[in-house]
Amino acid sequence: MNTNGNRNSQTAPVIEINDLTVRYGDTPALNGISFDVYKNEILGIIGPAQSGKTTLLKVINRTLEFTAGTTVEGSVKLDGVDVNTVGDVYGLRRRIGMVLPLPVGLPLSIYDNVAFAPRTAGVRAKSELDEIVERCLQQAALWDEVKDRLNTLGTKLSGGQQQRLTIARALSHQPEILCLDEFSIAVDPITTMRIEDVLKELRAEMTILLVTNLIQQAKRLANRTAFMLNGDLVEIDTTDVIFSDSPGSQATYDYVNGNFG
């Protein structure tokens, strides 16, 4: 495995993944993978279906616990603390936002979708909630389209708008880490490019893990890219190297050039 892009002498990692193994019953999903993630980077994670990409994100923010029969070995550390030792799981998930492939809107107004998490965290002042809602909708490139109908049900929005609302809701937690799991599946190309522009700006404020089935999306956005295959981390390196004519693995070259997957 090539981990040349896994070294960064200038900063400590935000996330440290060490010998992480996951099984669904007797079926392996991750096979002892290890790598670090650094502050204010976009890490692209690519690979064909059943590579373990979604499983990885679920381990990081502990939503894998919702799946019965799973076994996790190894460790995932956030700022040096093993996430599995954190008692306040809800607090952990506020620090690690998650955006799923298909938009899942709460059956609430646009305003209340975004205000839900801050209210749960104890924010009550309307002026503060108003500021959070506007800021998050601005960050998600949705504010101009919905600012005059904030009381409309979020589920009445188009698919692309609902996905951006999901991103706004994730940002309302003020996460340190934002995990995006193939956010483009239900989004048209124009909206996808708008969200990509948002992610480039958000990189200055947080660390982003981008699981994507669009190889060129990783090439456009990611500082580094990890290639996963059948639960293995084949290699992780700078995106320029992964998409060059000579990455560390022939399998990486074949995948990014469309020879399989």
SEKOLLUM-480623 format. One line per 8 residues: number of its first residue (from 1); their letters; for each residue x, y, z of N, C-alpha, C, CB. Coordinates in steps of 0.1 Angstrom, whole numbers, always signed. Atoms other than C-alpha are relative to their C-alpha. Glycine has a CB too. Layout:
REM SEKOLLUM-480623
NUM) A) X,Y,Z,X,Y,Z,X,Y,Z,X,Y,Z | ...
This chain:
REM SEKOLLUM-480623
1) MNTNGNRN) +8,-12,+0,+0,+0,+0,+9,+12,+0,-10,+0,+12 | -7,-12,+0,+13,+34,-9,-6,+10,+9,+1,+6,-15 | +5,-10,-9,+9,+59,+19,+9,+13,+0,-1,-5,+14 | -9,-12,+1,+33,+86,+7,-7,+13,+3,+6,+1,-14 | +8,-12,-3,+5,+111,+9,-5,+1,+13,-11,+1,-10 | +5,+0,-13,-2,+102,+44,+9,+6,+10,-2,-15,+4 | -9,-6,-9,+27,+121,+58,-1,+15,-1,+15,-4,-3 | +1,-14,+0,+25,+157,+69,+7,+5,+12,-15,+5,+0
9) SQTAPVIE) -9,-3,-11,+53,+171,+90,-4,+13,+6,+14,+1,-5 | +3,-13,-4,+37,+205,+95,-12,+1,+10,-3,+9,-11 | +12,+0,-9,+5,+196,+115,-3,-14,+5,-11,+6,-8 | +5,+13,-6,-9,+169,+137,-13,-4,-7,-2,+1,+15 | +13,+4,+6,-37,+148,+122,-12,+3,+9,+1,-15,-3 | +13,-2,-7,-73,+156,+131,-6,-14,+3,-9,+9,-8 | +5,+14,-1,-83,+120,+125,+11,-10,-2,-12,-3,-10 | -10,+10,+2,-61,+90,+130,-7,-14,+0,+11,+0,+12
17) INDLTVRY) +6,+13,+2,-73,+56,+117,+11,-10,+1,-8,+0,-13 | -11,+10,-2,-52,+27,+129,-6,-14,+0,+7,+3,+13 | +3,+14,+1,-56,-9,+118,-15,-3,+1,+7,-8,+11 | +14,+1,-2,-94,-5,+114,-6,-12,-8,-7,+13,-5 | +7,+11,+6,-113,-37,+107,-14,+0,+4,+8,-13,+4 | +14,+1,-2,-150,-40,+103,-6,-12,-7,-7,+13,-5 | +7,+11,+6,-172,-70,+97,-15,+1,+3,+5,-14,+6 | +14,+2,-1,-209,-74,+91,-3,-14,+2,-8,+7,-12
25) GDTPALNG) +1,+14,-2,-215,-107,+107,+14,-6,-3,-11,-7,-8 | -12,+6,+5,-189,-129,+90,+6,+6,-12,-2,-15,-2 | -4,-6,+13,-186,-106,+60,+9,+12,+3,-12,+4,-8 | -9,-11,-3,-155,-83,+61,-4,+12,-9,+14,-4,-3 | +3,-12,+7,-161,-47,+51,+13,+9,-1,-11,+8,+7 | -13,-7,+0,-127,-31,+61,+10,-9,+5,-1,+13,+8 | -10,+10,-3,-95,-50,+63,+13,+7,+6,+4,-8,-12 | -12,-5,-7,-71,-33,+88,+6,+12,-7,+10,-11,+1
33) ISFDVYKN) -5,-12,+7,-68,+1,+71,+5,+10,+10,-11,+6,-9 | -6,-10,-8,-47,+29,+85,+4,+12,-8,+13,-6,+8 | -4,-12,+7,-43,+65,+75,-4,+12,+9,-6,+2,-14 | +3,-12,-8,-45,+101,+89,-8,+10,-9,+13,+6,+5 | +7,-11,+6,-67,+131,+80,+4,+13,+6,-16,-2,+0 | -5,-12,-5,-55,+166,+84,-10,+12,-1,+12,+4,-8 | +9,-12,-1,-72,+199,+93,-1,+8,-13,+5,+9,+11 | +2,-9,+12,-87,+220,+65,+4,-6,-13,+7,+13,+2
41) EILGIIGP) -2,+6,+13,-82,+194,+38,-13,-6,-5,+12,-10,+0 | +10,+8,+5,-106,+178,+15,+6,-13,-4,-8,+6,-12 | -6,+13,+3,-98,+141,+14,-11,-8,-8,+3,-9,+13 | +9,+8,+9,-114,+123,-16,+2,-15,+3,+3,+3,-14 | +0,+15,-2,-123,+86,-10,-7,-6,-12,-6,-4,+14 | +6,+6,+12,-129,+67,-42,+2,-15,+0,+7,+6,-13 | -1,+14,+1,-134,+31,-52,-13,-6,-5,+4,-7,+13 | +12,+5,+5,-160,+8,-67,-9,-4,+12,+2,-13,-8
49) AQSGKTTL) +10,+4,-10,-191,-4,-48,+6,-12,+8,-13,-5,-7 | -4,+10,-9,-185,-26,-18,+15,+1,+4,-3,-14,-5 | -14,-2,-4,-151,-11,-11,+2,+4,+14,+6,+11,-9 | +0,-4,-14,-160,+0,+24,+0,+15,+3,+13,-6,+6 | -1,-14,-1,-162,+37,+18,-10,+5,+10,-2,+7,-13 | +11,-5,-9,-196,+43,+35,+2,-6,+14,-13,-4,-5 | -2,+6,-13,-187,+19,+63,+11,+9,+8,+6,-14,-1 | -10,-8,-6,-156,+40,+70,-6,+13,+6,+11,+4,-10
57) LKVINRTL) +6,-12,-5,-176,+72,+74,-9,-3,+12,-9,+7,-11 | +9,+3,-11,-201,+55,+97,+8,-4,+12,-9,-12,-4 | -9,+2,-12,-173,+43,+120,+5,+13,+6,+12,-9,-4 | -6,-13,-5,-159,+78,+122,-10,+7,+8,+5,+8,-12 | +9,-7,-8,-191,+93,+134,-10,-9,+8,-9,+10,-9 | +7,+10,-9,-204,+62,+152,-15,-2,-4,+1,+4,+14 | +14,+4,+4,-236,+57,+132,+0,-14,-5,-4,+9,-12 | +0,+14,+3,-224,+22,+124,-7,-8,+11,+14,-5,-2
65) EFTAGTTV) +6,+7,-12,-238,+14,+159,-15,-3,-3,+1,+9,+12 | +14,+3,+3,-273,+15,+143,-2,-13,-8,-6,+12,-8 | +0,+12,+8,-264,-16,+123,+3,-12,+9,+9,+1,-12 | -3,+12,-9,-268,-49,+142,+10,-9,-6,-14,-7,+3 | -9,+11,+5,-242,-76,+140,+13,+4,-5,-7,-8,-10 | -13,-5,+5,-212,-54,+133,+10,-2,+10,-1,+15,-4 | -11,+1,-8,-178,-59,+147,+11,+10,-4,+6,-15,+0 | -10,-11,+3,-152,-31,+149,+13,-3,+8,-5,+14,+2
73) EGSVKLDG) -13,+1,-7,-115,-36,+157,+9,+11,-5,+6,-14,-3 | -9,-11,+3,-87,-11,+157,-6,+13,+6,+1,+2,-16 | +4,-13,-6,-92,+26,+164,-2,+11,-10,+10,+4,+11 | +1,-13,+7,-104,+59,+151,+1,+11,+11,-14,+1,-8 | -2,-10,-10,-91,+89,+170,-4,+14,-6,+14,+0,+6 | +3,-14,+3,-105,+125,+168,+8,+8,+10,-15,+3,+0 | -9,-9,-8,-79,+150,+181,+6,-9,+11,-9,+11,+6 | -8,+8,-9,-61,+121,+198,-9,-9,+9,+8,+8,+8
81) VDVNTVGD) +9,+8,-8,-92,+106,+215,-8,-10,-8,-10,+10,+8 | +7,+11,+7,-106,+72,+205,-15,+3,+0,+3,-13,+6 | +14,-4,+0,-142,+80,+193,-9,-10,+8,-5,+1,-14 | +8,+10,-7,-154,+47,+209,+0,+2,+15,+5,-14,-4 | +0,-3,-14,-145,+60,+243,-8,+12,+4,+15,+1,+5 | +7,-13,-2,-165,+92,+239,-14,-3,+6,-1,+8,-12 | +13,+3,-6,-195,+91,+263,-11,+8,-6,+1,+4,+15 | +10,-9,+6,-214,+120,+247,+0,-3,-15,+2,+15,+3
89) VYGLRRRI) +0,+4,+14,-222,+103,+213,-6,+11,-8,-7,-13,-2 | +7,-11,+7,-246,+131,+203,+10,+12,-2,-12,+4,+7 | -9,-10,+1,-219,+156,+210,+11,-3,-11,+7,+3,+13 | -9,+4,+11,-195,+136,+188,-5,+2,-13,+4,-15,+3 | +6,-2,+13,-219,+136,+160,-3,+14,-4,-14,-8,-1 | +0,-14,+4,-223,+173,+162,+13,+5,-5,-4,+9,+13 | -13,-4,+5,-186,+176,+157,+3,-6,-14,+11,-5,+10 | -3,+7,+13,-187,+152,+127,-14,-1,-7,+5,-14,+3
97) GMVLPLPV) +12,-1,+8,-215,+162,+103,+0,-11,-11,-2,+13,-6 | +1,+10,+10,-228,+136,+78,-11,+4,-10,-4,-14,+6 | +10,-2,+10,-246,+141,+45,+0,-13,-8,+5,+13,-9 | +2,+13,+6,-260,+110,+30,-3,+1,-15,-12,-7,+6 | +2,-1,+14,-264,+101,-7,-13,+6,-5,+2,-14,-6 | +13,-5,+4,-301,+108,-9,-5,+10,+11,-10,-11,-2 | +4,-9,-10,-315,+139,+8,-11,-5,+9,-5,+13,-6 | +9,+4,-10,-334,+131,+40,-5,+12,+8,+5,-12,+9
105) GLPLSIYD) +4,-12,-7,-354,+161,+50,-9,-3,+12,-8,+9,-10 | +10,+1,-11,-372,+164,+83,-13,+5,-4,+5,+7,+13 | +13,-5,+4,-410,+169,+80,-3,+13,+7,-11,-11,+3 | +1,-13,-7,-405,+205,+91,+2,+10,-11,+10,+1,+11 | -2,-11,+9,-403,+239,+75,+15,+1,-4,-5,+13,+5 | -14,-2,+4,-371,+249,+57,+8,+6,+13,+2,+10,-12 | -6,-7,-11,-364,+272,+87,+3,-10,+11,-9,+11,+5 | -1,+9,-11,-370,+245,+113,+9,-12,-3,-14,-6,+4
113) NVAFAPRT) -10,+10,+3,-349,+219,+94,+14,+5,+4,+0,-3,-15 | -13,-5,-3,-319,+241,+99,+2,+3,+15,+4,+13,-8 | -1,-4,-14,-328,+253,+134,-1,-11,+10,-11,+10,+3 | +2,+12,-9,-335,+218,+147,+12,-3,+9,-4,-12,-8 | -12,+4,-8,-300,+210,+159,+4,+11,+10,+12,-3,-9 | -3,-10,-10,-292,+244,+174,-10,+1,+12,+0,+14,-7 | +10,+0,-10,-325,+243,+193,+2,-12,+10,-14,-1,-5 | -3,+11,-8,-316,+208,+205,+12,+2,+9,+2,-13,-8
121) AGVRAKSE) -12,-4,-8,-283,+222,+217,-2,+11,+10,+11,+4,-9 | +3,-10,-11,-301,+248,+238,-2,+15,-5,+10,+0,+10 | +2,-14,+5,-303,+279,+215,-15,+3,-1,+7,+1,-15 | +14,-3,-1,-336,+296,+221,-3,+14,-6,-4,+0,+14 | +3,-14,+4,-332,+333,+211,-2,+0,-15,+12,+9,+3 | +3,+0,+14,-349,+339,+178,+10,+7,-9,-14,+7,-2 | -10,-7,+7,-323,+364,+167,+12,-9,-3,+4,+13,+7 | -11,+9,+2,-296,+338,+171,-3,-11,-9,+5,-6,+14
129) LDEIVERC) +5,+11,+9,-316,+311,+154,-1,+6,-15,-13,-6,+4 | +1,-6,+13,-323,+335,+125,+14,+2,-6,-6,+14,+1 | -13,-2,+6,-286,+342,+121,+6,-13,-4,+10,+7,+11 | -5,+13,+4,-277,+305,+121,-7,-5,-12,-3,-10,+12 | +7,+5,+12,-304,+296,+96,+5,+7,-13,-15,+2,+2 | -5,-7,+12,-293,+324,+72,+14,-4,-4,-2,+15,+2 | -15,+3,+2,-256,+316,+76,+1,-13,-7,+8,+1,+13 | -1,+14,+6,-261,+279,+69,-6,-1,-13,-6,-10,+10
137) LQQAALWD) +6,+0,+13,-284,+284,+40,+9,+7,-10,-14,+6,+0 | -10,-7,+9,-259,+309,+25,+11,-9,-3,+5,+13,+7 | -11,+9,+2,-231,+284,+30,-4,-11,-10,+5,-6,+13 | +5,+11,+8,-252,+257,+13,-5,+5,-14,-11,-7,+7 | +4,-6,+13,-259,+281,-17,-15,-2,-2,+8,-6,-11 | +14,+2,+1,-296,+279,-10,-8,+12,+4,-5,-12,+8 | +7,-12,-6,-305,+312,+8,-8,+8,-10,+10,+9,+7 | +6,-9,+10,-313,+332,-23,-13,-6,-6,+9,+4,-11
145) EVKDRLNT) +12,+8,+6,-338,+305,-35,-11,-2,+10,+5,-13,-5 | +11,+3,-9,-357,+301,-3,-3,+11,+11,+4,-13,+8 | +1,-9,-11,-353,+332,+18,-14,+6,+2,+9,+12,-2 | +14,-5,-1,-389,+343,+10,-10,-10,+3,-3,+7,-13 | +10,+10,-2,-405,+310,+18,+6,-10,+11,-3,-8,-12 | -6,+8,-10,-387,+297,+49,-10,-8,+8,+8,+9,+10 | +10,+8,-7,-420,+284,+64,-5,-11,-9,-11,+9,+4 | +4,+11,+9,-425,+261,+34,+7,-13,+5,+4,+2,-15
153) LGTKLSGG) -6,+14,-4,-420,+223,+41,+13,-2,-8,-10,-11,-2 | -12,+3,+7,-385,+213,+33,-1,-11,-10,+11,-4,+10 | +2,+11,+9,-398,+182,+16,-7,+4,-13,-9,-11,+7 | +6,-5,+12,-415,+204,-10,+10,+5,-10,-10,+11,+3 | -10,-5,+9,-382,+215,-24,+4,-10,-11,+13,+4,+8 | -5,+9,+10,-366,+200,-55,+11,-9,+6,+5,+7,-13 | -10,+9,-5,-342,+171,-51,+13,+7,+3,+3,-11,-9 | -13,-8,-2,-311,+194,-55,-1,+9,+11,+4,+7,-13
161) QQQRLTIA) +1,-9,-12,-325,+219,-31,-1,-7,+13,-13,+9,-2 | +1,+8,-12,-333,+192,-6,+14,-4,+4,-9,-12,-1 | -14,+4,-3,-297,+180,-8,+8,+12,+6,+7,-6,-12 | -7,-11,-5,-284,+215,-2,-6,+4,+14,-2,+12,-9 | +6,-2,-13,-309,+218,+27,+6,-10,+10,-15,-2,+0 | -6,+10,-8,-294,+186,+41,+14,+5,+4,+1,-13,-7 | -13,-5,-3,-259,+202,+39,-1,+12,+10,+7,+5,-13 | +2,-11,-9,-272,+234,+56,-3,-6,+14,-12,+9,-5
169) RALSHQPE) +4,+6,-13,-287,+212,+84,+13,-6,+6,-10,-11,-2 | -13,+6,-6,-253,+194,+88,+9,+12,+5,+7,-8,-11 | -9,-11,-4,-235,+228,+90,-6,+7,+12,+1,+10,-12 | +5,-6,-12,-259,+240,+117,+6,-5,+13,-15,-1,+0 | -7,+5,-12,-240,+218,+141,+13,+7,+2,+2,-15,-2 | -14,-6,+0,-209,+239,+133,+10,-12,+2,+2,+10,+12 | -9,+12,-1,-190,+206,+127,+14,+4,-3,-5,-11,-9 | -14,-1,+3,-153,+203,+127,+4,-9,-12,+9,-4,+12
177) ILCLDEFS) -2,+10,+11,-155,+174,+102,-13,-1,-7,+5,-14,+5 | +12,+2,+8,-180,+171,+74,+2,-12,-9,-3,+13,-9 | -1,+12,+8,-185,+137,+59,-11,+0,-11,-1,-13,+9 | +10,+0,+12,-202,+136,+24,+1,-13,-7,+4,+12,-10 | +1,+14,+6,-213,+102,+11,-8,+1,-13,-7,-10,+10 | +6,+0,+13,-219,+105,-26,-12,+9,-1,-4,-14,-4 | +11,-10,-1,-239,+137,-23,-6,+3,-14,+4,+12,+6 | +4,-4,+13,-242,+140,-61,-10,-10,-6,+12,+1,-9
185) IAVDPITT) +9,+10,+6,-264,+109,-67,-13,+5,-5,-2,-12,+10 | +13,-5,+4,-297,+127,-67,+0,+15,-4,-9,-1,+12 | -1,-14,+3,-284,+161,-78,+4,+2,-14,+10,+7,+10 | -3,-3,+14,-283,+176,-113,+14,+6,-1,-10,+9,-6 | -13,-5,+2,-249,+186,-128,+2,+14,+4,+5,-2,-14 | -2,-14,-4,-254,+223,-123,+0,+2,+15,-12,+9,-7 | +0,-1,-14,-264,+220,-87,+13,-7,+6,-13,-7,+6 | -12,+6,-5,-235,+196,-82,+12,+10,+0,+4,-13,-8
193) MRIEDVLK) -11,-10,+1,-211,+223,-94,-1,+11,+10,+1,+5,-14 | +2,-10,-10,-227,+248,-71,+4,-5,+14,-15,+4,+1 | -4,+6,-13,-222,+225,-41,+15,-1,+1,-7,-14,+2 | -15,+1,+1,-186,+219,-52,+6,+13,+4,+5,-5,-13 | -5,-13,-3,-180,+256,-51,-1,+3,+15,-7,+11,-8 | +3,-2,-15,-195,+257,-15,+11,-8,+7,-14,-5,+4 | -10,+8,-8,-171,+229,-4,+14,+6,-1,+0,-14,-6 | -13,-6,+1,-141,+247,-17,+1,+12,+10,+2,+6,-14
201) ELRAEMTI) +0,-10,-10,-151,+276,+5,+0,-5,+15,-12,+10,-2 | +1,+5,-13,-159,+255,+35,+13,-7,+5,-11,-11,+1 | -12,+6,-3,-125,+239,+34,+8,+9,+10,+9,-3,-12 | -7,-9,-8,-112,+270,+51,-4,-1,+15,-1,+14,-4 | +6,+0,-13,-134,+263,+81,-1,-14,+7,-14,+5,+0 | +2,+14,-6,-135,+225,+85,+8,-10,-9,-14,-4,+1 | -5,+11,+8,-121,+192,+73,-11,-8,-7,+9,-9,+9 | +11,+7,+8,-141,+174,+46,+5,-13,-5,-4,+9,-11
209) LLVTNLIQ) -2,+13,+6,-142,+137,+38,-10,-2,-10,+0,-11,+11 | +8,+0,+11,-156,+133,+4,+0,-14,-7,+3,+10,-10 | +2,+13,+8,-168,+98,-7,-7,+3,-12,-7,-11,+9 | +6,-4,+12,-176,+101,-43,+1,-11,-10,+6,+13,-6 | +0,+10,+11,-185,+78,-72,+3,+7,-13,-13,-7,-2 | -4,-8,+12,-176,+106,-96,+15,+3,+1,-8,+14,-1 | -15,-1,-1,-138,+102,-101,+5,+14,-2,+6,-10,-9 | -5,-13,+4,-134,+136,-117,-4,+10,+11,-6,+5,-13
217) QAKRLANR) +3,-9,-11,-151,+152,-87,+11,+0,+11,-13,-4,+7 | -11,+0,-9,-123,+140,-64,+12,+7,-6,+4,-15,+2 | -11,-7,+7,-98,+153,-90,-2,+15,+1,+1,-5,-15 | +3,-14,-1,-115,+187,-89,+2,+6,+14,-13,+3,-5 | +2,-5,-14,-119,+190,-51,+11,-4,+10,-13,-3,+5 | -7,+6,-11,-96,+168,-31,+15,+5,+0,+0,-15,-1 | -14,-2,-2,-62,+178,-17,+8,-13,-1,+3,+7,+14 | -6,+14,+1,-54,+141,-13,-12,-9,-3,+7,-4,+14
225) TAFMLNGD) +10,+10,+4,-73,+110,-25,+4,-13,+5,-2,+0,-15 | -2,+13,-5,-76,+76,-10,-8,-10,-10,-4,-3,+15 | +7,+10,+9,-84,+46,-33,-2,-13,+8,+9,-3,-13 | +3,+12,-7,-102,+17,-17,-6,-10,-9,-11,+3,+12 | +4,+11,+8,-109,-17,-31,-2,-12,+9,+10,-3,-12 | +3,+12,-7,-127,-47,-15,+4,+1,+15,+7,-12,-6 | -3,-1,-14,-122,-33,+20,+14,+4,+3,-4,-12,+7 | -14,-3,-2,-85,-25,+15,+2,+15,-4,+9,-9,-8
233) LVEIDTTD) -5,-13,+4,-69,+9,+14,+12,-3,-10,+5,+9,+12 | -10,+4,+9,-49,+4,-18,+11,+11,+0,-6,+0,-15 | -10,-10,-2,-32,+38,-16,-6,+13,+4,+9,+2,-12 | +4,-14,-3,-35,+74,-3,+11,+9,-4,-5,+1,+14 | -11,-9,+4,-15,+102,-18,-7,+13,-5,+8,-6,-12 | +5,-12,+6,-18,+137,-32,-9,-3,-12,+11,+10,-3 | +9,+3,+12,-46,+139,-58,+8,+1,-13,-11,+10,+0 | -8,-1,+12,-20,+149,-84,+7,-14,-3,+10,+11,+1
241) VIFSDSPG) -7,+13,+1,-2,+116,-78,-10,-11,-4,+8,-4,+12 | +10,+11,+2,-33,+94,-77,-5,+1,-14,-12,+2,+10 | +6,-1,+14,-45,+108,-111,+11,+2,-10,-9,+12,+0 | -11,-1,+10,-10,+108,-127,+1,-13,-8,+13,+3,+8 | -3,+12,+8,+4,+83,-151,+7,-11,+8,+7,+3,-13 | -8,+10,-8,+23,+66,-123,-4,+1,+15,+15,+3,-2 | +4,+2,-15,+3,+62,-90,+8,-12,+5,-15,-1,+2 | -7,+10,-7,+16,+38,-65,-4,-14,-4,+0,+1,+14
249) SQATYDYV) +6,+13,+3,-6,+9,-77,-6,+0,-14,-11,-3,+11 | +6,+1,+13,-16,-4,-110,-15,+0,+1,+5,-14,-7 | +15,+0,-2,-51,-10,-96,-5,+14,+0,-3,-8,+13 | +4,-14,+0,-53,+27,-89,-1,+6,-14,+9,+9,+9 | +0,-5,+14,-43,+36,-124,-12,-5,-8,+14,-4,-7 | +11,+6,+8,-68,+12,-139,-13,+5,+4,+0,-15,+2 | +14,-5,-5,-97,+25,-117,-2,+14,-5,-1,-1,+15 | +3,-14,+3,-92,+62,-123,+0,+2,-15,+11,+9,+6
257) NGNFG) +1,-1,+14,-88,+55,-160,-11,-8,-6,+13,-5,-7 | +13,+6,+5,-121,+36,-162,+2,-14,-5,-6,+8,-10 | -2,+14,+5,-106,+1,-168,-8,-10,+7,+14,-3,+1 | +10,+8,-8,-129,-13,-141,-7,+8,+9,+8,-12,+7 | +8,-7,-10,-154,-3,-115,-13,+5,-5,+8,+11,+5
